[in-house]
Amino acid sequence: MRVITFKLTEDVLEAVDRYAIRHGMSRSEVIRLALIKLIDTSAQPHGELKVKKLVVK
């Protein structure tokens, strides 16, 4: 796996951390899962992906 760096707002990061604690997951696992689900459900024809907003509850 490759390591990447990106920025999140404080409220999104707090939501990720709350989810991780509730589900016994790491922060990285939560973010990976969210991205995989987003891509699986939002993929457009020809591999295009349009993202407007990512919400983790």
C-alpha positions as CSV (number, residue, x, y, z in Angstrom):
1,M,0.0,0.0,0.0
2,R,1.2,3.5,-0.7
3,V,1.1,6.3,1.9
4,I,-0.6,9.5,0.9
5,T,-1.2,12.8,2.7
6,F,-4.2,15.0,2.4
7,K,-6.1,17.6,4.5
8,L,-9.4,17.3,6.3
9,T,-11.4,19.9,8.2
10,E,-11.4,19.4,11.9
11,D,-15.1,18.4,12.0
12,V,-14.6,15.7,9.4
13,L,-11.5,14.3,11.2
14,E,-13.5,14.2,14.4
15,A,-16.3,12.3,12.7
16,V,-13.7,9.8,11.2
17,D,-12.2,9.3,14.7
18,R,-15.7,8.8,16.3
19,Y,-16.6,6.2,13.7
20,A,-13.2,4.5,14.1
21,I,-13.6,4.2,17.9
22,R,-17.2,2.9,17.6
23,H,-16.3,0.3,15.1
24,G,-12.8,-0.8,16.4
25,M,-11.1,0.5,13.3
26,S,-8.1,2.7,12.7
27,R,-8.5,6.1,11.1
28,S,-6.8,4.8,7.9
29,E,-9.3,1.9,7.7
30,V,-12.3,4.2,8.0
31,I,-11.0,6.5,5.3
32,R,-10.2,3.6,3.0
33,L,-13.6,2.1,3.5
34,A,-15.3,5.4,2.9
35,L,-13.4,5.9,-0.4
36,I,-14.0,2.4,-1.6
37,K,-17.7,2.7,-0.9
38,L,-17.8,6.1,-2.6
39,I,-16.0,4.8,-5.7
40,D,-18.2,1.6,-5.8
41,T,-21.4,3.5,-5.7
42,S,-20.5,6.6,-7.6
43,A,-18.3,5.4,-10.5
44,Q,-19.3,6.9,-13.8
45,P,-18.9,5.2,-17.2
46,H,-15.3,5.1,-18.5
47,G,-13.9,5.2,-15.0
48,E,-14.7,8.8,-14.3
49,L,-15.6,9.8,-10.7
50,K,-17.3,13.0,-9.7
51,V,-17.2,13.8,-6.0
52,K,-19.2,16.7,-4.5
53,K,-19.1,15.9,-0.8
54,L,-17.9,13.1,1.4
55,V,-19.8,12.6,4.7
56,V,-18.7,10.1,7.4
57,K,-21.1,9.5,10.2
